[in-house]
Amino acid sequence: MSYKAKMIVDKDFIISPIDERLYGSFIEHLGRAVYGGIYEPGHPEADEQGFRKDVLSLIQALRVPIIRYPGGNFVSGYDWKDGIGPKDQRPSRLELAWRTIEPNQFGLNEFVDWSRAAGTDVMWAINLGTHGVEEARNVVEYANHPSGSYWSDLRVSHGYKNPHAIKTWCLGNEMDGPWQIGHKTAAEYGRIATESAKVMKWVDPTIELVACGSSNREMITYPEWESTVLDHTYEHVEFLSLHSYYGNHQNDTATFLGRSLEMEDFIRSVTATCDYIKAKKRSKKTMYLSFDEWNVWFHSNEADKKIEPWQIAPPQLEDIYTMEDALVVGCLLIALLKHSDRVKMACLAQLVNVIAPIMTENGGQAWAQTIYYPYMHASVYGRGNALVPIVQSPKYDTKDITDIPYLESIAVYNEESGEVTIFAVNRDLTNPLPLEVDLRSFGACKVLEHIVLENENLKAVNTASGPNRVKPHTLGNAKSDGSTISANLSKASWNVIRLSLQ
């Protein structure tokens, strides 16, 4: 094969309409995600509730549809009642998951207010570590019941007459993990998740629930965990969760860029397990997936080991992301889109300061990290139908992964706007990649813009003093010839080719 890539896109070959919640994110009471991140009273950019407006502006540009909160490992030891009511009456607690002090100055109601300011919905995680069925029921009543009961009237007394109407709820977090407070076997978790699901839906039948899948596919209990948990929960939940993080620990960029193939394998195997239980139960219901923790995470591992315990909001998990990390995040986003028939929700973990696309200084500025840009492009331009990508591409092998295509790509068709968007990563670290896209079923197309994220230095980062070192430009060379698009994709680049249909 000559050194070029070809792609055929047909508007009738639809993977799935994309659920906008695929572009969700995650805020945990961890490090400076909340205190010093989204919430910093006294900051020059803080509003009357202490929400940082500079951070809100960066988040609003991402069009984040849903945010998972308040954890994470944190939630398995969290009492949601500590974070409601008058702030001067809220207790400070030892937070055992991350060994900090939690002052509880930001809780459920503040997060709902903040989410509305950010233009996003809430995905609330309940504590199934130290708590159980009773607290699961009570928090739904507090949040979603109109009035006339103890917990709903308590919310009203806190100044929230209307219910919060939180639609999406996670049944705990990573309960398969020995590191988790209240760690459970699959059978133990399956039972408590089922009983919690029942009472939560008796309080509010409109909610959707996410059961915990494996914390990662290296867990010794995977995928038996999924099978056992779904045996219990299948008819009571709508989603099963997946978590996975990716790192370049060996400084092997070629392999690192191929890790999205492992994400796809993970999705396929969990899907197969879900369908096995569907068949076993003779169910008509299809189980969907919530990939509610995913990202690159490895830069801060050593620094985190040196943090003194029992501080309030110390800098934890503050990965500073490189150009190559942005390429991997782009590949991971494409992987999610390729499986959008089953992955209906996903959460980039996390959103601010903690393994995040947005960084802040306490009392200072906020800026976008390298990974902010592919995430923003996918969220803003990746709405509509994901189309089956018929791709021919040269490939390469590494010692860990074989048959990695140099071209990672997918197309999204937004019928409402009359636009097709092609997301493409060139994994080749030394050569540009000629690309030809056949859009035969669409007729004539016009290139609106060709956005490129690239940098000669793959280790380049954005910092407070240099926030624009890695930033996309619109000088891409894509051009149209009727229904054929051609482009020369720069080496090691993320590309967004936006087309309007004539």
MIMI-404237 format. One line per field, with one value per residue (C-alpha): residue in one letter; x, y, z. Coordinates in steps of 0.001 Angstrom, whole numbers, plus 500000, padded with zeros to 6 digits. Last residue first. Layout:
BEGIN
setor c(A, ...)
u c(X, ...)
v c(Y, ...)
w c(Z, ...)
END
This chain:
BEGIN
setor c(Q, L, S, L, R, I, V, N, W, S, A, K, S, L, N, A, S, I, T, S, G, D, S, K, A, N, G, L, T, H, P, K, V, R, N, P, G, S, A, T, N, V, A, K, L, N, E, N, E, L, V, I, H, E, L, V, K, C, A, G, F, S, R, L, D, V, E, L, P, L, P, N, T, L, D, R, N, V, A, F, I, T, V, E, G, S, E, E, N, Y, V, A, I, S, E, L, Y, P, I, D, T, I, D, K, T, D, Y, K, P, S, Q, V, I, P, V, L, A, N, G, R, G, Y, V, S, A, H, M, Y, P, Y, Y, I, T, Q, A, W, A, Q, G, G, N, E, T, M, I, P, A, I, V, N, V, L, Q, A, L, C, A, M, K, V, R, D, S, H, K, L, L, A, I, L, L, C, G, V, V, L, A, D, E, M, T, Y, I, D, E, L, Q, P, P, A, I, Q, W, P, E, I, K, K, D, A, E, N, S, H, F, W, V, N, W, E, D, F, S, L, Y, M, T, K, K, S, R, K, K, A, K, I, Y, D, C, T, A, T, V, S, R, I, F, D, E, M, E, L, S, R, G, L, F, T, A, T, D, N, Q, H, N, G, Y, Y, S, H, L, S, L, F, E, V, H, E, Y, T, H, D, L, V, T, S, E, W, E, P, Y, T, I, M, E, R, N, S, S, G, C, A, V, L, E, I, T, P, D, V, W, K, M, V, K, A, S, E, T, A, I, R, G, Y, E, A, A, T, K, H, G, I, Q, W, P, G, D, M, E, N, G, L, C, W, T, K, I, A, H, P, N, K, Y, G, H, S, V, R, L, D, S, W, Y, S, G, S, P, H, N, A, Y, E, V, V, N, R, A, E, E, V, G, H, T, G, L, N, I, A, W, M, V, D, T, G, A, A, R, S, W, D, V, F, E, N, L, G, F, Q, N, P, E, I, T, R, W, A, L, E, L, R, S, P, R, Q, D, K, P, G, I, G, D, K, W, D, Y, G, S, V, F, N, G, G, P, Y, R, I, I, P, V, R, L, A, Q, I, L, S, L, V, D, K, R, F, G, Q, E, D, A, E, P, H, G, P, E, Y, I, G, G, Y, V, A, R, G, L, H, E, I, F, S, G, Y, L, R, E, D, I, P, S, I, I, F, D, K, D, V, I, M, K, A, K, Y, S, M)
u c(476098, 476944, 479204, 482453, 484543, 487928, 489187, 492774, 495034, 498672, 501750, 503025, 500889, 497827, 497926, 494337, 491923, 488148, 486098, 482407, 483041, 486742, 487260, 490327, 492029, 495209, 495038, 495731, 493015, 495314, 495135, 497091, 500160, 502385, 499324, 499290, 502979, 503397, 500483, 501620, 500864, 503012, 505457, 506634, 505739, 507990, 507281, 503752, 500409, 496681, 495062, 491658, 490567, 487747, 484479, 485527, 482709, 480934, 479270, 477172, 476647, 476585, 480030, 481881, 485215, 487965, 491576, 494382, 498119, 500004, 502820, 505944, 508034, 505820, 503138, 500038, 498027, 494845, 491557, 488147, 485982, 482981, 479981, 477612, 474037, 473256, 470319, 471838, 474910, 477047, 480054, 483116, 485790, 489556, 492746, 495268, 498678, 496898, 498288, 498671, 500560, 500681, 503225, 506535, 505396, 503857, 502941, 500077, 499354, 495733, 492556, 489509, 485776, 484575, 481005, 479237, 478539, 475232, 474773, 477013, 480795, 481497, 481308, 482101, 484734, 486428, 486412, 487942, 490530, 491415, 491441, 494081, 496814, 495936, 493622, 494287, 493156, 494785, 495647, 494290, 494981, 496458, 494262, 494396, 491800, 492018, 492299, 494186, 493055, 493297, 489771, 487722, 488613, 488297, 486761, 483342, 481510, 477863, 476099, 478761, 476748, 475998, 478625, 481366, 483289, 482613, 484351, 487379, 487487, 487601, 490434, 492407, 492011, 493064, 496152, 496993, 496531, 498919, 501489, 501250, 501944, 499751, 500726, 499268, 498070, 497038, 497063, 497752, 496593, 492882, 492796, 495774, 495593, 498502, 501825, 502219, 505311, 503593, 501596, 504785, 505694, 502340, 501932, 502752, 500775, 497165, 495749, 491965, 488890, 486385, 482640, 482770, 479008, 477843, 474395, 472558, 470014, 466628, 464664, 465828, 466079, 468049, 471012, 470806, 470946, 473665, 475753, 474967, 476444, 479553, 479949, 479651, 482322, 484597, 483989, 484542, 487843, 489046, 488225, 490194, 493089, 493017, 493113, 496513, 498130, 499479, 501302, 502988, 504509, 505314, 507447, 508472, 508210, 505486, 503468, 500116, 496508, 493561, 490525, 487122, 483985, 480467, 477325, 474204, 470389, 469919, 467234, 466658, 470340, 471232, 471821, 473181, 474685, 476977, 477985, 478831, 480594, 482757, 483574, 485180, 487470, 488069, 491870, 491597, 493658, 490504, 490095, 487906, 485492, 481828, 479862, 476126, 474756, 471162, 468581, 465927, 462263, 460811, 461678, 461177, 460431, 463344, 465751, 464209, 464814, 468262, 469463, 468278, 469996, 473235, 473298, 472913, 475319, 477933, 477887, 477871, 480750, 482761, 482840, 485227, 483756, 486351, 487929, 491610, 490607, 488872, 485734, 483540, 484926, 482345, 478838, 475526, 475889, 472846, 471482, 468335, 468900, 465581, 466901, 463456, 462007, 461825, 465595, 466378, 467722, 464211, 463068, 465811, 464610, 461070, 462295, 464019, 461110, 458285, 455734, 457877, 458892, 461003, 464230, 467253, 466195, 464192, 467079, 469456, 467154, 466743, 470448, 470954, 468589, 469965, 473633, 476381, 480026, 480945, 477746, 477996, 475930, 477295, 475368, 475478, 474514, 473616, 475639, 475284, 478187, 475921, 473452, 476260, 477371, 473897, 473666, 477162, 476297, 473207, 475089, 478172, 480818, 481959, 482362, 485781, 487270, 490679, 493023, 494072, 492930, 490392, 490345, 488831, 489105, 486086, 485241, 481684, 479042, 477394, 479049, 478018, 474308, 472588, 474040, 477544, 477711, 474405, 476193, 478125, 481219, 483345, 482727, 482274, 485936, 487041, 485361, 483524, 481252, 480163, 479858, 479396, 476946, 476649, 480064, 479751, 483551, 483243, 481126, 484000, 486515, 484024, 483225, 486934, 487235, 483985, 485344, 482352, 482439, 478676, 478773, 481011, 484732, 487073, 489167, 489301, 487717, 485620, 487374, 485150, 485706, 489382, 490841, 488591, 486708, 489290, 492173, 493088, 490121, 486471, 485653, 484560, 483977, 483303, 480694, 481235, 479425, 476491, 475599, 474224, 475549, 473044, 474451, 476902, 475246, 476101, 473394, 475483, 478352, 481990, 484870, 488404, 491765, 495239, 498529, 501891, 501274, 500000)
v c(522086, 520206, 522073, 520495, 520791, 519074, 518704, 517483, 516312, 516065, 513877, 514563, 517043, 515695, 516379, 516826, 515665, 515753, 514088, 514874, 517655, 518399, 519662, 521009, 520314, 522366, 523190, 526814, 526996, 526924, 524955, 525917, 524533, 527335, 529419, 529441, 530376, 531943, 530010, 526897, 525119, 522113, 521021, 517392, 516626, 519505, 520413, 521254, 520344, 520999, 521547, 522999, 522648, 525054, 525340, 522898, 522699, 519485, 518297, 515146, 513497, 509847, 509964, 511378, 509827, 511071, 511198, 511591, 512207, 511563, 513883, 512089, 511816, 510907, 509123, 508964, 511252, 511923, 512623, 514034, 514586, 516868, 516785, 519735, 520394, 522072, 519794, 516806, 516818, 514048, 512878, 511325, 509119, 508874, 507291, 507279, 505741, 502461, 500380, 496808, 495574, 496666, 496031, 495675, 498257, 497710, 500084, 500573, 502140, 503212, 502129, 503303, 502641, 504864, 503977, 507279, 508918, 510774, 514272, 516286, 516032, 519691, 521289, 518273, 516846, 520212, 520991, 517642, 517945, 521395, 520936, 518202, 520835, 522589, 525600, 528435, 529960, 532897, 533782, 533648, 529940, 529251, 527396, 524540, 523330, 520131, 518108, 515371, 517261, 521014, 521354, 518863, 515290, 512647, 512937, 511473, 509204, 508498, 506609, 504004, 501295, 502691, 505347, 502772, 504580, 507836, 506513, 505447, 508887, 510491, 508133, 509086, 512792, 512159, 510399, 513362, 515755, 513649, 513991, 517789, 517606, 517689, 518923, 516327, 517822, 514614, 516407, 520061, 520309, 520985, 521181, 519368, 516130, 514261, 515678, 515102, 513152, 510219, 512656, 514000, 510537, 509890, 513398, 512634, 509391, 510055, 510272, 510199, 508112, 507861, 507636, 505264, 504807, 501773, 500718, 497531, 496432, 495283, 492500, 490096, 486315, 486497, 484546, 486396, 489798, 488472, 487489, 490840, 492715, 490521, 491170, 494925, 494687, 492885, 495389, 498411, 497011, 496184, 499755, 501183, 498926, 500362, 503812, 502830, 503165, 506686, 505459, 502725, 505254, 507627, 505198, 507235, 504065, 505453, 506914, 506739, 505691, 505686, 503399, 503243, 501486, 501871, 499826, 501707, 501525, 499912, 497811, 494928, 494016, 494582, 491115, 489127, 492424, 492470, 488839, 489265, 492572, 491188, 488085, 490460, 491334, 489956, 490089, 493785, 494584, 495670, 498745, 499801, 497040, 497885, 499922, 500282, 503462, 504519, 506580, 508607, 508975, 506611, 509013, 507770, 504189, 504572, 505267, 502432, 499845, 501086, 500843, 497216, 496362, 498164, 496469, 493011, 493506, 494952, 491920, 489555, 491380, 491371, 494624, 497447, 499643, 502384, 501576, 500637, 496960, 497952, 496133, 498935, 501315, 504025, 503936, 503454, 506375, 508612, 510433, 512591, 515182, 517034, 519755, 520072, 523590, 525432, 525486, 527868, 525489, 525188, 523815, 521190, 520232, 520018, 517463, 515451, 515353, 514983, 517431, 518837, 518357, 515168, 515374, 516346, 515560, 512475, 511223, 511802, 509913, 506769, 506236, 507022, 504211, 501680, 501953, 504047, 503327, 502147, 502549, 506337, 507877, 509413, 512321, 512980, 516657, 518557, 521329, 524995, 526123, 528415, 525547, 523274, 525811, 525973, 522164, 521973, 524504, 522515, 519224, 520426, 523135, 524362, 520749, 521370, 518058, 517475, 515313, 511677, 510996, 508241, 508929, 512410, 513448, 515643, 519327, 519792, 522132, 524573, 527725, 526693, 526720, 523662, 520967, 519495, 517243, 515655, 514119, 511833, 510819, 507699, 505933, 509307, 510273, 507326, 509039, 511228, 514238, 514428, 513351, 516229, 516371, 518226, 519955, 522674, 523116, 526911, 526894, 525228, 527952, 530653, 528894, 528834, 532596, 533068, 531370, 530385, 531949, 532358, 536143, 535660, 534897, 536422, 538448, 535342, 535941, 532801, 530090, 527413, 525792, 525167, 526619, 524399, 522143, 520426, 521528, 518101, 515747, 516453, 515084, 516831, 514715, 515248, 514585, 514514, 511198, 512905, 514341, 510929, 510417, 509012, 505618, 503728, 505109, 503848, 505862, 509045, 507197, 507945, 506282, 506859, 506606, 506889, 507428, 505728, 503455, 500000)
w c(499461, 502629, 505048, 506159, 509312, 509375, 512940, 513170, 515994, 514933, 515312, 511775, 509879, 508082, 504344, 503305, 500641, 500670, 497971, 497390, 494913, 495131, 498651, 500396, 503706, 504242, 507952, 508886, 511561, 514603, 517839, 520978, 522661, 523943, 524792, 528606, 528972, 532411, 533932, 532062, 528784, 527912, 525202, 525480, 521848, 520750, 517119, 518160, 516638, 517061, 513688, 512758, 509127, 508399, 506491, 503778, 501209, 500329, 497127, 497317, 500690, 499632, 498001, 501013, 500062, 502369, 501144, 503648, 503069, 506320, 507408, 508588, 511760, 514716, 512698, 514901, 512610, 514544, 512770, 513646, 510575, 510986, 508649, 508610, 507525, 510847, 511665, 509898, 512127, 510670, 512701, 511086, 512665, 512580, 513862, 511010, 511686, 512264, 515152, 513964, 517013, 520645, 523421, 521534, 518994, 515577, 512747, 510338, 506947, 506690, 504962, 506890, 506569, 509412, 510480, 511136, 514504, 514227, 515670, 517996, 517705, 516890, 520347, 522505, 520173, 519679, 523405, 524351, 521578, 522943, 526708, 526447, 526030, 529302, 529376, 531805, 535103, 536859, 540414, 543973, 544073, 540627, 538203, 535711, 533196, 531102, 534309, 536097, 539264, 538593, 537104, 535061, 536014, 534815, 531347, 532007, 529584, 528848, 526062, 525417, 523622, 520146, 520835, 520285, 517531, 519378, 522486, 520433, 518777, 522223, 523221, 520097, 520902, 524504, 523144, 520911, 523829, 525916, 523112, 523351, 527058, 530152, 533600, 535958, 539229, 540984, 544364, 545240, 548864, 549460, 553266, 554770, 556704, 555077, 553874, 550136, 549085, 547347, 545207, 543631, 542342, 540631, 539180, 535530, 535283, 534318, 530779, 530910, 531583, 534422, 533720, 530794, 531228, 529283, 528115, 529029, 526432, 527767, 526125, 528807, 528467, 531746, 530384, 527073, 528751, 531048, 528010, 526398, 529357, 529233, 525504, 526075, 528769, 526283, 523482, 525708, 527044, 523524, 522454, 525381, 524420, 520890, 522534, 523930, 520498, 521047, 524161, 522115, 519696, 522561, 524529, 527574, 529682, 531978, 529117, 530867, 530368, 532750, 532686, 534346, 533054, 534458, 533824, 532802, 532960, 536359, 538072, 535642, 535442, 539109, 540590, 537650, 536514, 539549, 538992, 535301, 535762, 538592, 536526, 534035, 535879, 539402, 539060, 538198, 535079, 533224, 535363, 538285, 537261, 536752, 539234, 538535, 536924, 537575, 535719, 537554, 536568, 539196, 542043, 545623, 544508, 542105, 544965, 546986, 544262, 543284, 546886, 547095, 543819, 544694, 548094, 546536, 543637, 545993, 548246, 545258, 543560, 546771, 548677, 549574, 552335, 551889, 548531, 548283, 547986, 544698, 543507, 544903, 542289, 543119, 544553, 542769, 540355, 539826, 536755, 536692, 539414, 539629, 541984, 543528, 543721, 547040, 547538, 550408, 553047, 554520, 551146, 551338, 554844, 553477, 550925, 553660, 556107, 553600, 552184, 549399, 545724, 545999, 543977, 546065, 549620, 548595, 546450, 549383, 551750, 549616, 549194, 552891, 553872, 551377, 552268, 553798, 554648, 551138, 549128, 549131, 546341, 543141, 541643, 537886, 537681, 534503, 532842, 531920, 534137, 536193, 536510, 537634, 540266, 541784, 541849, 543340, 546026, 546936, 547229, 549064, 549332, 552754, 553843, 555465, 554213, 555813, 553732, 553576, 549956, 550681, 554429, 554538, 558187, 558697, 559161, 560365, 558920, 561322, 559980, 556487, 557289, 555770, 553532, 553133, 556208, 555117, 552104, 554444, 552508, 553107, 549791, 548043, 548229, 546095, 543162, 543834, 544536, 541648, 537990, 535558, 532651, 529318, 529197, 526543, 526554, 526223, 529401, 531242, 530319, 531346, 534621, 535470, 534945, 536892, 540009, 542142, 545627, 545881, 545295, 542256, 542415, 539799, 542289, 544533, 547937, 547826, 545795, 544297, 540871, 541504, 544704, 546799, 544373, 542161, 544374, 545731, 545780, 546495, 543061, 539867, 536743, 533047, 530382, 526613, 526020, 527760, 524338, 523364, 519857, 517357, 516531, 514333, 511210, 507733, 505941, 505781, 504119, 504945, 503122, 504421, 502733, 504190, 502396, 502129, 499175, 500000)
END
